[in-house]
Amino acid sequence: MTTAPTYAFPIRALRRWRDERLTLIDESEGTIHALFRFEGSTCSNVPFNLIYSIRLASAANRHCLLTLGCAPTAGDDGHQRMCSYLESADQLLATLQAERPLLGQPLDAVLEWHPATSPAGCVCAASARAHKWLAILHTVHFALAGRTAVQPTLP
């Protein structure tokens, strides 16, 4: 990357999400496992927690997105109060696991991805789920770009 990336979210938010919600685990052969803890709320303000899991190829392989997944965190029952869960629990949970935006593409592709989004706190609608994925993938990109950024030389 030769120019600074343009993110869909303020740097201050990306920095906070990176520091408070993202865990990067370096694995064998340069792959990276990224875990993002999402805290949302239902229409009736019931909190719930999801974990987004992303496996990325090595930097030499352009951090291609190898796997993506989303599921409620262990012990969370707030997600069961979402409208879409109440309508069809199995369908919502299957949708969360099935949606894998940009799977197989380099992580840099997220900078050019512009899905229809909604900042709703839940994940009932496709646009709300796309908003979460966009924020999470931008956070991962921001975190990895920071790892490889050239540090200024001090006199």
MIDOSE-1310 file (N, C-alpha, C; in nm, 2 decimals, decimal comma, always signed):
residues 155
mtta	+0,08/-0,12/+0,00/+0,00/+0,00/+0,00/+0,09/+0,12/+0,00; +0,07/+0,21/-0,10/+0,16/+0,33/-0,11/+0,09/+0,45/-0,06; -0,04/+0,46/-0,05/-0,10/+0,58/+0,00/-0,18/+0,54/+0,12; -0,21/+0,64/+0,21/-0,29/+0,61/+0,33/-0,43/+0,56/+0,29
ptya	-0,48/+0,46/+0,35/-0,61/+0,41/+0,31/-0,72/+0,51/+0,36; -0,83/+0,50/+0,29/-0,95/+0,58/+0,33/-1,05/+0,49/+0,39; -1,08/+0,51/+0,52/-1,17/+0,42/+0,59/-1,31/+0,49/+0,59; -1,41/+0,40/+0,61/-1,55/+0,44/+0,62/-1,59/+0,49/+0,76
fpir	-1,50/+0,48/+0,85/-1,52/+0,52/+0,99/-1,41/+0,61/+1,04; -1,44/+0,69/+1,13/-1,33/+0,78/+1,18/-1,21/+0,70/+1,25; -1,09/+0,75/+1,23/-0,97/+0,69/+1,28/-0,99/+0,67/+1,43; -1,05/+0,76/+1,50/-1,06/+0,75/+1,65/-1,15/+0,63/+1,68
alrr	-1,25/+0,61/+1,61/-1,34/+0,49/+1,63/-1,26/+0,36/+1,60; -1,19/+0,36/+1,49/-1,11/+0,24/+1,45/-1,01/+0,21/+1,56; -0,94/+0,31/+1,61/-0,84/+0,29/+1,71/-0,90/+0,23/+1,84; -1,02/+0,28/+1,88/-1,09/+0,23/+2,00/-1,13/+0,09/+1,98
wrde	-1,19/+0,06/+1,86/-1,24/-0,08/+1,83/-1,12/-0,17/+1,83; -1,01/-0,13/+1,77/-0,89/-0,21/+1,77/-0,84/-0,24/+1,91; -0,84/-0,14/+1,99/-0,78/-0,16/+2,12/-0,87/-0,23/+2,22; -1,00/-0,21/+2,20/-1,10/-0,26/+2,30/-1,17/-0,39/+2,26
rltl	-1,18/-0,42/+2,13/-1,27/-0,53/+2,08/-1,20/-0,63/+1,99; -1,08/-0,60/+1,94/-1,01/-0,68/+1,85/-0,90/-0,76/+1,91; -0,89/-0,89/+1,88/-0,78/-0,97/+1,92/-0,72/-1,03/+1,79; -0,59/-1,01/+1,77/-0,52/-1,07/+1,66/-0,43/-1,18/+1,71
ides	-0,44/-1,29/+1,65/-0,36/-1,41/+1,69/-0,28/-1,45/+1,57; -0,14/-1,44/+1,58/-0,05/-1,49/+1,48/-0,05/-1,64/+1,48; -0,07/-1,70/+1,37/-0,07/-1,84/+1,36/+0,04/-1,89/+1,27; +0,05/-2,02/+1,25/+0,16/-2,08/+1,17/+0,15/-2,02/+1,03
egti	+0,27/-2,02/+0,97/+0,29/-1,98/+0,83/+0,24/-1,84/+0,80; +0,23/-1,75/+0,90/+0,19/-1,62/+0,88/+0,04/-1,59/+0,87; -0,04/-1,69/+0,89/-0,18/-1,66/+0,89/-0,22/-1,59/+1,02; -0,33/-1,52/+1,02/-0,38/-1,44/+1,13/-0,52/-1,48/+1,16
half	-0,55/-1,50/+1,29/-0,69/-1,52/+1,33/-0,73/-1,39/+1,40; -0,83/-1,33/+1,35/-0,89/-1,21/+1,41/-1,02/-1,24/+1,48; -1,03/-1,20/+1,60/-1,16/-1,21/+1,68/-1,21/-1,07/+1,72; -1,33/-1,04/+1,68/-1,39/-0,91/+1,72/-1,51/-0,93/+1,80
rfeg	-1,51/-0,87/+1,92/-1,63/-0,88/+2,01/-1,72/-0,77/+1,98; -1,84/-0,80/+1,94/-1,94/-0,70/+1,90/-2,05/-0,69/+2,02; -2,08/-0,57/+2,06/-2,18/-0,55/+2,16/-2,29/-0,47/+2,09; -2,41/-0,53/+2,08/-2,52/-0,47/+2,02/-2,64/-0,46/+2,11
stcs	-2,75/-0,42/+2,05/-2,87/-0,41/+2,13/-2,99/-0,43/+2,04; -3,10/-0,49/+2,10/-3,22/-0,52/+2,02/-3,30/-0,39/+2,01; -3,41/-0,39/+1,94/-3,50/-0,28/+1,93/-3,55/-0,23/+2,07; -3,56/-0,33/+2,16/-3,61/-0,29/+2,30/-3,49/-0,27/+2,39
nvpf	-3,38/-0,24/+2,34/-3,25/-0,21/+2,42/-3,20/-0,32/+2,50; -3,23/-0,45/+2,46/-3,17/-0,56/+2,53/-3,03/-0,58/+2,47; -2,92/-0,58/+2,56/-2,79/-0,60/+2,50/-2,76/-0,74/+2,46; -2,68/-0,76/+2,36/-2,63/-0,89/+2,32/-2,49/-0,88/+2,27
nliy	-2,42/-1,00/+2,26/-2,28/-1,00/+2,22/-2,26/-1,11/+2,11; -2,19/-1,07/+2,01/-2,15/-1,16/+1,90/-2,00/-1,16/+1,90; -1,95/-1,27/+1,84/-1,81/-1,28/+1,82/-1,79/-1,30/+1,66; -1,72/-1,22/+1,60/-1,68/-1,23/+1,46/-1,54/-1,29/+1,45
sirl	-1,53/-1,40/+1,38/-1,41/-1,47/+1,36/-1,36/-1,46/+1,22; -1,24/-1,42/+1,19/-1,18/-1,40/+1,06/-1,05/-1,46/+1,06; -1,02/-1,55/+0,96/-0,89/-1,60/+0,93/-0,83/-1,54/+0,81; -0,71/-1,49/+0,81/-0,65/-1,42/+0,70/-0,52/-1,49/+0,66
asaa	-0,50/-1,49/+0,53/-0,37/-1,55/+0,48/-0,26/-1,45/+0,52; -0,14/-1,50/+0,50/-0,02/-1,42/+0,54/-0,01/-1,29/+0,46; +0,07/-1,20/+0,50/+0,09/-1,07/+0,43/+0,14/-1,10/+0,29; +0,23/-1,20/+0,27/+0,28/-1,24/+0,14/+0,16/-1,28/+0,05
nrhc	+0,05/-1,33/+0,10/-0,07/-1,37/+0,03/-0,18/-1,26/+0,04; -0,13/-1,14/+0,06/-0,22/-1,02/+0,06/-0,33/-1,03/+0,17; -0,31/-1,10/+0,27/-0,41/-1,11/+0,38/-0,55/-1,15/+0,32; -0,55/-1,24/+0,23/-0,68/-1,29/+0,17/-0,77/-1,34/+0,28
lltl	-0,89/-1,32/+0,27/-0,99/-1,36/+0,37/-1,02/-1,51/+0,35; -0,97/-1,59/+0,44/-0,98/-1,74/+0,43/-1,11/-1,79/+0,49; -1,15/-1,74/+0,60/-1,28/-1,78/+0,67/-1,34/-1,66/+0,74; -1,47/-1,66/+0,74/-1,54/-1,55/+0,82/-1,66/-1,62/+0,88
gcap	-1,68/-1,58/+1,01/-1,80/-1,63/+1,08/-1,85/-1,54/+1,18; -1,97/-1,56/+1,22/-2,03/-1,48/+1,33/-2,13/-1,56/+1,41; -2,12/-1,55/+1,54/-2,21/-1,63/+1,62/-2,23/-1,56/+1,76; -2,33/-1,58/+1,83/-2,35/-1,53/+1,96/-2,23/-1,58/+2,05
tagd	-2,19/-1,50/+2,14/-2,09/-1,54/+2,24/-2,15/-1,64/+2,33; -2,06/-1,73/+2,39/-2,11/-1,83/+2,48/-2,17/-1,76/+2,60; -2,29/-1,81/+2,64/-2,36/-1,76/+2,75/-2,45/-1,64/+2,72; -2,45/-1,58/+2,60/-2,53/-1,47/+2,56/-2,67/-1,52/+2,53
dghq	-2,77/-1,45/+2,59/-2,91/-1,48/+2,56/-2,98/-1,36/+2,50; -2,91/-1,24/+2,50/-2,98/-1,12/+2,45/-3,01/-1,13/+2,31; -2,93/-1,20/+2,23/-2,96/-1,22/+2,08/-3,10/-1,28/+2,06; -3,14/-1,36/+2,16/-3,27/-1,43/+2,14/-3,39/-1,34/+2,15
rmcs	-3,37/-1,21/+2,18/-3,47/-1,11/+2,19/-3,48/-1,02/+2,06; -3,39/-1,05/+1,97/-3,40/-0,98/+1,84/-3,53/-1,02/+1,76; -3,59/-0,93/+1,69/-3,71/-0,96/+1,61/-3,69/-1,08/+1,52; -3,57/-1,08/+1,45/-3,55/-1,18/+1,35/-3,53/-1,32/+1,42
yles	-3,47/-1,32/+1,54/-3,46/-1,44/+1,61/-3,59/-1,50/+1,66; -3,68/-1,41/+1,70/-3,81/-1,44/+1,75/-3,90/-1,50/+1,63; -3,87/-1,44/+1,51/-3,94/-1,49/+1,39/-3,89/-1,63/+1,35; -3,76/-1,65/+1,35/-3,70/-1,77/+1,31/-3,56/-1,78/+1,36
adql	-3,54/-1,84/+1,47/-3,41/-1,85/+1,54/-3,31/-1,92/+1,45; -3,35/-2,04/+1,39/-3,26/-2,11/+1,31/-3,22/-2,04/+1,19; -3,31/-1,96/+1,13/-3,28/-1,89/+1,01/-3,18/-1,78/+1,04; -3,20/-1,70/+1,15/-3,10/-1,60/+1,19/-2,97/-1,65/+1,21
latl	-2,96/-1,76/+1,29/-2,82/-1,81/+1,32/-2,76/-1,87/+1,20; -2,83/-1,93/+1,11/-2,78/-1,98/+0,98/-2,73/-1,86/+0,90; -2,81/-1,75/+0,89/-2,77/-1,64/+0,81/-2,64/-1,58/+0,87; -2,63/-1,57/+1,00/-2,50/-1,51/+1,06/-2,38/-1,59/+1,02
qaer	-2,40/-1,73/+1,01/-2,28/-1,81/+0,97/-2,26/-1,81/+0,82; -2,37/-1,79/+0,74/-2,35/-1,80/+0,60/-2,30/-1,68/+0,53; -2,33/-1,56/+0,59/-2,28/-1,44/+0,52/-2,13/-1,43/+0,54; -2,06/-1,42/+0,43/-1,91/-1,41/+0,43/-1,87/-1,31/+0,33
pllg	-1,89/-1,18/+0,36/-1,85/-1,08/+0,25/-1,71/-1,08/+0,22; -1,68/-1,08/+0,10/-1,54/-1,07/+0,05/-1,45/-1,19/+0,07; -1,52/-1,30/+0,10/-1,44/-1,43/+0,12/-1,36/-1,46/+0,00; -1,23/-1,49/+0,03/-1,14/-1,52/-0,08/-1,07/-1,40/-0,14
qpld	-1,11/-1,29/-0,10/-1,05/-1,16/-0,16/-0,94/-1,11/-0,06; -0,85/-1,03/-0,11/-0,75/-0,96/-0,03/-0,82/-0,87/+0,07; -0,77/-0,85/+0,19/-0,83/-0,76/+0,28/-0,84/-0,62/+0,23; -0,75/-0,58/+0,14/-0,76/-0,44/+0,08/-0,89/-0,42/+0,01
avle	-0,96/-0,53/-0,04/-1,08/-0,51/-0,11/-1,19/-0,45/-0,03; -1,18/-0,45/+0,11/-1,28/-0,39/+0,19/-1,28/-0,24/+0,17; -1,17/-0,18/+0,13/-1,16/-0,04/+0,11/-1,24/+0,01/-0,01; -1,27/-0,08/-0,10/-1,35/-0,06/-0,22/-1,49/-0,11/-0,21
whpa	-1,53/-0,18/-0,09/-1,66/-0,24/-0,07/-1,75/-0,13/-0,01; -1,86/-0,11/-0,08/-1,96/-0,01/-0,04/-2,10/-0,07/-0,04; -2,13/-0,16/+0,06/-2,26/-0,22/+0,06/-2,36/-0,12/+0,12; -2,49/-0,15/+0,10/-2,59/-0,07/+0,16/-2,59/-0,10/+0,31
tspa	-2,58/+0,00/+0,39/-2,56/-0,03/+0,54/-2,67/+0,05/+0,62; -2,69/+0,00/+0,74/-2,77/+0,06/+0,84/-2,70/+0,05/+0,97; -2,69/+0,16/+1,05/-2,61/+0,15/+1,18/-2,70/+0,09/+1,29; -2,81/+0,02/+1,26/-2,89/-0,03/+1,37/-2,81/-0,12/+1,46
gcvc	-2,85/-0,13/+1,59/-2,77/-0,20/+1,69/-2,79/-0,35/+1,67; -2,89/-0,40/+1,60/-2,92/-0,54/+1,59/-2,86/-0,59/+1,46; -2,88/-0,72/+1,43/-2,84/-0,77/+1,30/-2,96/-0,84/+1,23; -3,08/-0,78/+1,25/-3,20/-0,84/+1,18/-3,20/-0,82/+1,03
aasa	-3,16/-0,70/+0,99/-3,16/-0,67/+0,84/-3,02/-0,69/+0,78; -3,03/-0,72/+0,65/-2,90/-0,74/+0,58/-2,81/-0,61/+0,58; -2,88/-0,50/+0,57/-2,80/-0,37/+0,58/-2,73/-0,35/+0,71; -2,79/-0,39/+0,82/-2,73/-0,38/+0,95/-2,62/-0,48/+0,97
rahk	-2,63/-0,60/+0,91/-2,52/-0,70/+0,92/-2,41/-0,65/+0,83; -2,44/-0,59/+0,72/-2,33/-0,54/+0,63/-2,25/-0,43/+0,70; -2,33/-0,34/+0,77/-2,26/-0,24/+0,85/-2,16/-0,29/+0,95; -2,20/-0,40/+1,02/-2,11/-0,46/+1,12/-1,99/-0,52/+1,05
wlai	-2,01/-0,59/+0,94/-1,90/-0,65/+0,87/-1,80/-0,54/+0,82; -1,86/-0,43/+0,77/-1,78/-0,32/+0,71/-1,69/-0,26/+0,83; -1,75/-0,24/+0,94/-1,68/-0,18/+1,06/-1,57/-0,28/+1,10; -1,60/-0,40/+1,11/-1,51/-0,50/+1,16/-1,39/-0,52/+1,06
lhtv	-1,42/-0,54/+0,94/-1,32/-0,55/+0,84/-1,23/-0,43/+0,83; -1,29/-0,31/+0,84/-1,21/-0,19/+0,84/-1,12/-0,18/+0,96; -1,17/-0,23/+1,07/-1,09/-0,23/+1,20/-0,97/-0,33/+1,18; -1,00/-0,44/+1,13/-0,89/-0,54/+1,10/-0,78/-0,48/+1,01
hfal	-0,83/-0,42/+0,90/-0,74/-0,36/+0,81/-0,66/-0,25/+0,88; -0,72/-0,16/+0,95/-0,65/-0,06/+1,03/-0,55/-0,12/+1,12; -0,58/-0,22/+1,19/-0,49/-0,28/+1,29/-0,37/-0,34/+1,21; -0,39/-0,41/+1,10/-0,28/-0,47/+1,03/-0,20/-0,36/+0,96
agrt	-0,26/-0,26/+0,91/-0,19/-0,15/+0,84/-0,09/-0,09/+0,95; -0,14/-0,07/+1,07/-0,06/-0,02/+1,18/+0,06/-0,10/+1,21; +0,05/-0,23/+1,19/+0,16/-0,32/+1,22/+0,27/-0,30/+1,12; +0,24/-0,27/+1,00/+0,34/-0,26/+0,90/+0,38/-0,12/+0,86
avqp	+0,32/-0,02/+0,92/+0,34/+0,12/+0,89/+0,49/+0,15/+0,92; +0,54/+0,23/+0,83/+0,68/+0,28/+0,85/+0,68/+0,38/+0,96; +0,77/+0,36/+1,06/+0,77/+0,45/+1,17/+0,87/+0,57/+1,13; +0,84/+0,69/+1,17/+0,93/+0,80/+1,13/+1,06/+0,78/+1,21
tlp	+1,17/+0,82/+1,14/+1,30/+0,82/+1,21/+1,32/+0,95/+1,29; +1,36/+0,93/+1,42/+1,38/+1,04/+1,50/+1,53/+1,09/+1,49; +1,55/+1,22/+1,50/+1,69/+1,26/+1,49/+1,77/+1,22/+1,61
